[in-house]
């Protein structure tokens, strides 16, 4: 049995243009299996566009995205969103997408049996194995006590965890998250960080994030983008000590925070 390559996703020389505007310019990104990677940079750096390219929402102008699936390397650059999702690359956007009138349990059940219609899923008999899968996911996302709740009645943070759980029910190998802690309380933010660390034991996660305290607390490796290009990559202490990063991103944020504190 051949050993899986340590690299699960490789973006090579990605460029994206919108009506002449170069959103990404020759960006390279290599992800290892079981990695929790943070993608940071100022507004307009191209972070979200990179996630869009990987999941197929946006087509790159040039370059390739090679995904090492369970069946071998696949160039997903020209594939459609649903094809890429089917291969094992999941994408979560900023706003949670759930069924608010259904229970937390039912939301996860539908995700597990997504090939069926909603009606068929809700009225089909759950096997013991199916129920155990859902219950395990409820424990993972910390919502086991709220399984019978309507999803619309959850807090903002809980809705985000539920959507992460929905994605995990589809068993992706790569999980792309766009600002998952935006609008959360400090307690919810910390819990989300611990959840991501737990998920990364089995999957690769890429997080686009602006909350620098959250990044400092949970990042093992950080990629900094600026003007659609790779600026710096490494451990958080390396990123923080880099003069170029301080100039284009961290320094600006520190100055802004200082201005607010003295206002």
N, C-alpha and C positions, 0 to 999 in steps of 0.2 A: 504494500500500500504506500503510494507516494506521499511525501510530506507536503502539506499546504505551504505555499510561499508566505513569508512573514508580511510582505506588502499586500494589502487587500485592495487598495485603490491608488491609482497614479494619474494625476492630471499633468499633461505635458504640453507646454507652450500654448496655454489657452488664451485666446483673444476674443473679445466680444465688442461689437460696434453697434450703436443705435443711431441711425441717421447721421453717420459721420462722427458721433461722439464715441471715443474709445473708453468703454467702461472697464475693460480688462485688457492688459497689454502683456502678453507672453508670460502668464502666470503658471508656475509649477507648484504642485502640491502632492506629497507622497504620504500615505497613511498606512500605519502598521495595524495588524490585527490586535484587538483588545486595547486600543488606544483612546484616551480622552483628550482630544485636541481642541484648543480654543483658537478661534479666528477673530482677531481684533483689528482695529484701525479706525480712523476718523470717518465721519459721514461722507459717503461718496467714494470710499476706498475700493468698493467692488466686492465686499464680503458676501452680501446676500446674492449678488449676481453669480458668484462662484457656486453657491449652493444650488441656484437655479440651473446652472449648467450641468452639475453632477446629476441632479434628479430629472433632467430633461425638460424642465419648464422653459428654459431659454436655450437656444441653439448657439453654439460657439461659432465665431467667424472662422477660426482656425484652431488647430491643436486637437488633442484626443484625450479621452477619459477611459482608462483601462481598468476594468473591475475584475479581480480574480475571484470569480464565482466558484461554487462547489464543483462545477463542471469544467473549470478552466478559465483562462483569460477571455474577457469579452470587451470589445470596444463599444461602449454605450453612447458614443457621441451623437450618433444619428438615430438612436432609438427613441420611441415615444415614452411619455411619462409612465403609463401603465405597464409598459414592457420593462422599464428600469425598476419599477417598484416590485414587479414579479420576480426579478432576478435577486432581490434582497437589499435594495437601497430605499430606505424610508425617509420621508421628509415631513417635518412638523413646522408649520408657519407660526407667526407670533400669536394670532388669535386662535383659541382652542376651537376645534371642530368636533362637536359631539352631538348626540341625540338628546336634547334637554328634557324631553317628556318621558324618556325611558329611564329605567333604573341604571345605576352604576353597573350592576351585574349584567344587565341586558346589553349595555353598550359593549362590554367586553365579549359577550357571547356572539353578538353580530360580527364583530371583528374576527373572531375565530372561525366563523363559518361564512366568510364574506362572499363565497361563490353562490350562496343561496340568496333568495329574496329576503327582505326584512320579515315579511309575513311567515315564510317557511321557517326561518330561523327561530322566531319567537314561539311557534307552535310545534316545532319538532321536539321530540323527546331527547333530553340531554342524557348522554351516557355518563357513567361514573368517571370515565377518563376525561371527558369534556369538562365536567363540573370541577374536577380536581385542577385542571389547567387554569380555569377561570379563577378559582380560589387561590391558587399559587400566585397568580398575577395581582390579585387584590392585595395580598400580603406584601408583594414586592413594592407596589405603589402606595402602600399605607392606607388603603381605603376599605379594608376588610370589614370594619364596623359600619360602613356606610353603603354596603352592597345593595340594600333595598331602597336607598334614597333615590329620588328623581335627580338626574344629573344636573338639571337646571338649578337645583337648590344648593349645589356645592359652592364653596368659596372659589375665588379666582385661581388660587394656587392649586386647589383640589381638582379643578377642571383641567388644569395643565397636566397634573399627574395622571388623570384619567386618560387624556389623549395620548400621553406617552405609553400608558398601558395598552391602549387600543393598537398603537403601532407595534408594540412588542408581541401582541397576540399573533401578528402576521409574520413573526420570526425574521426580521431583517438582520443582515450581517453588518450593515452600515446605517447609522441613524444620524440624520442631519437636523439640527435644532436651531431655530432663529430666535434669539433673545428669550429663552424659556423662563427667565426669572423676572421679566419686566412686569411691574405692577404688584409684585409679591411683597409680603411682609418679610422682615428679617428672618423670622423663624421659618417661614415657608421657603425662603431662599436657601438657607442652610440645609433644610431637609431635601431640597431639590439637588443640591450639590452632592449630598451623600447618596441619593438615588442614582445619580449619573455615575458615580464611582462604582456602585454595585453593578449597574448595567454593563459598564466597560469591562467587567471581568469576562464577559462572554461576547461582547460586540464592540465595534468601533464607533465612536461618537465624535461628531464635529459640531461645535457650539459657536455660533456667532453671538458675541456678547459685548455690551457697552459697560456693564457693571464691573469696574476694575477690582473692587474688593472681592467680588465673587470669583473673578479670574484668579486673583492672587491666592485665594483660599483653596481652590480646587484644581488649578491647572498643573499638569505635569509637563506639557509642551505647548508652546504658543507660536502661532504664525501671525505676523503683523503685515497687513497690506496697506499700501498708500498709493493713491492715484492709479489703481488697477494693477499694481505690481507687488511682488514680494519685496518687503523692506528688510525684515529680520525674522529669524526663526530660532527657537531654542527654549531653554528653561526660563521660568518667570524672572529669576534673579538676573539672568543675562539680558532679558528684554528691558527690565527696569534700569539697568546700568548703561544702556546704549544711548549715546547722545542723539543719534538720528531719530530714534523712537521718541525720546523726550521732546525733541523739537517739533515733530509733526503730530504727536498724539498725547502722550502722557503729560508732557509739560503744559500743553494747552489746557488739559483737564485740571491739572493742579492749580494753574493760574486762575481758571474759572472758579474752582472751589474756593480759593483764597479770596477772590473778589466777592463771592456771595457771603462768605463768613464775616467780612468787614463791612458789608452793606448795611 
